[in-house]
Amino acid sequence: MGIIDREAARAILRKNDRGGYTVPNGRVYPFQWNWDSAFVALGFDTFDRGRAWTEIETLFQAQWEDGFLPHIVFWKDDPGYFPGPSVWGTGKNPVTSGITQPPVAATVVRNMWESAKSADEGEHYRQRLEALFPKLLAWHRWFHDYRDPERRGVVVAMHPWETGRDNSPEWDAPGESIDVSSVGDYVRRDTSHLDAKMRPTKLEYDRYLALVQFGRSTGWDHARISADNPFQVADVGMSMILLRANRDLARLADDLGNSDDAAEIRSWIDLAEGGIGWLWNDDVQAWCSRDLLTGRSSGFITSASFLSFYAGLQDARRDEAMRRHFDRIAGLVEYMVPSLDPADPGFQMVRYWRGPVWAVVNYMIGTGLSEAGDRERGEKVRGDTLALMERNGFYEAYSPIDGSGSGGDDFSWTAAIGLAWADR
Ligand code: DGY
């Protein structure tokens, strides 16, 4: 296990490097994506530490004054992607989108910081950490202020793209109240690069576009969006990821001697630990996203449901229930962890977030399980992820049934996770 072609993985990162930032895949995603870049930095960190830090620093150059960090930075225009900068109309320089993405950056920066210290390069990287820390803090504060309107200690996504799990069935019922009647005509680009059966449907794209148009109509005023957005879903994935990222950010604050900041961050952790139980679904015995507007739990067991270990939640009864789901699902597929429970009637082997395995989510799940002392399941996830890369190359995602690649090839974050996990 773990015999991936490291040179091929490094070559993908170099090929997709546009000078200071890395595109996920030159054809399908020709810009800088937020959480992609964070995972990419983990890969660079295994062979070019300075370049890893630069990836995150470049991303934060696009941060808005209020702390918001966009999900896409359009450093250069490219006609091969829709919706491009003119559709978002945020009016920022650099041009960006108006929604965010899962906040994995603080955890990645902590990893890079620990790795620099263990290589005796802590002194050298301390200044870069000191410059990044307030930016990470401002972004997390922005989540607290604008993505948790009821102060429940969760993250409320205002767009399916914010969750990173674009077409997960968790967004189907909440999406029904989005009015798509004024979206108008548009030409998708993703389906000219990839087989449409792998990608979200036309109805899903209409909803994505209607939400972009709504955000734009507010002038990307995040206070108005958090009050009036027609889609508001407490996402189990982002909620777990932010809780984990806050723990890492608090440790960075300790290392830098920023005790006031550490106290503020720990107050967010307390709030999340007290409130996140709202996402537990007793009927299905799993962590599930919940519609803030209707109060309804999705009831879907997805790969994000298993991020509770990564979040550092410890609850014997719930952990045991999640382990039972893990073992049941492992009996249904060849490769863990499918993005949707294969027992669900909506499971599809190759359609993006309705079945395929994603290396970055696996990385978080496997890391969380191992940290929680469940080495066997953690190693199962790691072994399956590396086996997919060894056998089929570095795809955007993979079928959990036969391991075939789905989405873009030569995919940066997959190569990066391969390097980070194989070299561990
Ligand atoms: C896309 O365009 O498919 C992206 O996932 C949006 O971030």
Boltz pocket constraint, residues with backbone or C-beta under 6 A from the ligand:
constraints:
  - pocket:
      binder: B
      contacts: [[A, 71], [A, 82], [A, 161], [A, 164], [A, 166], [A, 190]]
      max_distance: 6.0
